[in-house]
Structure formats: C-alpha cells, structure tokens
Amino acid sequence: MRCYEQRNLNAETLNSRDTCSCKERTHIFFLKTHKTASSTVMNMLFRFGDTRNLTFAFPKNGHFSYPSYFNSKFVDGFSKESKQEFHIMCHHMRFQLSEVENVMPNDTFYFTILRNPVTQMESSFSYNKNQEVFQKSESLEDFLNNTSKYYRSNMSSSYYAKNYIAFDLGFDNNGRESEKHYKLLCQTVEIMFDLVLIVEYFDESLILLKNALCWTFDDVLSIPINSRSNSSKHSLSEKAQEKIKNWSQLDWHMYVYFNKSFWDQVEKFGRKRMDRELGELRRKRSEMAQVCIQGESDPNKMTDKSLSPYQSGIARIIGHNLKPGLNDAEKQFCQKLVTPEIQYTNLLKRKNMTSPMLPPSVSPYIGFT
C-alpha cells in the first residue's frame, strides 16, 4: 500500500516532507518514454541522486542500445557476480522487466509517464523529421493522409511514427489491433509499474510521485527541459487529431486507460489535499525560478554554452539563461536545474569516477521556502 493511502486525508497540516511515517525511497526505476516531458523528470532524478551519494545505472553507450530490448549487459559496471548496488535507472530504453530486475533491487519503485498521442506524435514528427519514416512527407498531415505511401511496418524507424510509447514499453508497435488485446496490455503495464504519470497533469503527477516516494516539495521542483520553441510547434486540425488516435490505437487506448486510473488515484489522495499541495509546489517553483532563471533562450543566444540543449530534426530546442550575480550555492543549484540530459549524464559519470561526493547530510537546496 502506498504511503499516501495510509495517511489521514483530512489532515490540515502541510509540511515540506510528508507527515506519514514512511521512509524516503531511493531505489527507483523510471522508464523514460519519448517526447513526454521525461527529460524534466530525469533532471529531477539526477539532482535527487546527485545530492545523496546514490549510484546510477548508466548505459555503456547511447541509450541502453535502444531500440533493441534492454539487457542488463548494457549497464556500465554491472555483472551478475558483482555486488554493485544501483539506486536509480532512468535513461531511455526499450523496456524488458526481467532484465531490469537483474540490475535493480527487489524494493525498487517503478514509474513511467504517458502523453496524449496526438501531441506526442506532433512532437515526434518535429524531432524525427530526418528519419526514413518521416523524411519524404511534407508535413504530419501529409503523412497521416498517405500512410500507405510513406509507412512500412518493416522500416527500422517505424516506431517513431506509430505507437511510439507502446514501443518504449516493450510492445509491438505494429501488433494486433483489438479491444481485448489493448486491455490486456494496459493491465500488464499496470502490474509492472507502481505509478504512471500523465504529462497533461504534470503538477498533479509530481504530487502523487512525491508522496509515493516520501520525498519533499524541494525534491520535485523542476524547470522544463528539452522543450521546443513555439515556432517549431504545429497546431493540428480535429480531423488530423482523430487520424492519429486511429493510427496509434494502442497508444491512445493506454492513454485513456491510465488517464482514468490517474484520476482514481487523485480521488483516493483527496481533491482538497491535492489542491493544497499543488499551491505549495507552484509557490516554491515560482520562488525558485525568480532566483535562478533570467529567461528562455535560443541556443545561439545562451550565455553559458555548456548548458545548450541538443538539437534534433526541425525542432528548435530552447535553453535557459541563469540570472547574473548568483552566489556560489545558488549558481551550483541553478545550473543543475537547467543542465540538459547529455551534459548531466557526463557530469555524474565524471563525479562518480574522480570527485568526492556531497555528504548525504548536506542540503542541496538554497532556501525556496
């Protein structure tokens, strides 16, 4: 039973850390699905582990040999004979539970994140326009209107264009299409994962995650990472949106299923309590942004080029400029808050190899009360 289900939901007291008698969870697996705000969640996990001397399960190269199924042999430093303890695994992979269980401890908390397939596919088209499956189409609408012309199930890049999230979860993106099959796969995901976040309710998702892990508000503070500029986003007609739902039916069924499941969990958590905690989270985030962030920036105009995000396809990925005049503690925290995935991964790898860790007793936060 999750910690938030044990507590008195009518309690009026709201502390930074949950008041229930639970212990902070540090064995965590996050399935980082594509184009689902997962880079923002990953940065949060990086910062949590970075300040607590936790060990990450890093890929030996790339993203655990994605799009191949994950295998424990892809983890840097892992062997069946080794007694190495891994606390957090959160890089992109094609999920295979049995192999993840070879690496992660038995008490690991498993969670992932889903997004409406309509906006997820629009994002995927923008990021992956240079891939074979999208290369020859003039627009996403053109692709949707002519799938028989542009799409072949045996294309090595087919997963970018159909049931992308289902593929990340380890399913066949060109598999059977039936209500019974969809329901079975949804129930399979529900069994494997302790919590499924929903992008469209990101803040509510963070509150449920915070309480399930017995974390603090500070632990789930975040700034959007790897976001596109508005100029590279494209509005879709209702007709195009319906075509996506029919085209990526497995992704759509999973989204509907877990959207309902998500709000069932919110009801158990308590709507009034959710509203109170949302207010506290947003207040702290606003204060943090006022301290740290000067504003969003085109990569060419970044004051600190080391924080520039990776660019892909026809998308324009924005970064963040930090405010000048930060003291050392503020600068250290604020930099990590906006450090993109590739740079932060390399930072943590170097730190694990050569640099002394912060003692767990040292607070990484700078007073966002």
JOCOR-V696632 format. One line per field, one symbol per residue. ss: DSSP state (H for helix, E for strand, L for the rest). burial: I if it has 16 or more other C-alpha atoms within 10 Angstrom, else O. Layout:
# JOCOR-V696632
ss->???
burial->???
This chain:
# JOCOR-V696632
ss->LLHHHHLLLLLLLLLLELLLLLLLLLLEEEELLLLLLHHHHHHHHHHHHHLLLLLELLELLLLLLLLLELLHHHELLLLLLLLLLLLEELLLLELLHHHHHHHLLLLLEEEEEELLHHHHHHHHHHHLLLLHHHHLLLLHHHHHHLHHHHLLLLLLLHHHLLLHHHHHLLLLLLLLLLHHHHHHHHHHHHHHLLEEEEHHHHHHHHHHHHHHHLLELHHHLLLLLLLELHHHLLLLLHHHHHHHHHHLHHHHHHHHHHHHHHHHHHHHHLHHHHHHHHHHHHHHHHHHHHHHEEEEELHHHLLLHHHLLLLLLLLLELEEEELLLLLHHHHHHHHHHLLLHHHHHHHHHHHHHHLLLLLLLLLLLLLLL
burial->OOIIOOOOOOOOOOOOOIIOOIOOOIIIIIIIIIIIIIIIIIIIIIIIIIIIOIIIIIIOOOIIIOIOIIIIIIIOOIOOOOOOOIIIIIIIIIIIOOOIOOIIIOOIIIIIIIIIIIIIIIIIIIIIIOIIIIOOIOIIIOIIOOOOOIIOOOOOIIIIIIIIIIIIIIIOIIOOOOOOOIOOIIOOIIOOIOIIIIIOOOIIIIIIIIIIIIIIIIIIIIIIIIIIOOOOOOOOOOOIIOIIIOIIIIIIIIIOIIIOOIOOOIOOIIOOIIOOIIOIIOOIIOOIIOIIIOOOIIIOOIOOOOIIIOOOOOIIIIIIIIIOOOOOOIIOOIIIIIIIIOIIIOOIOOOIOOOOOOOOOOOIOOOOO
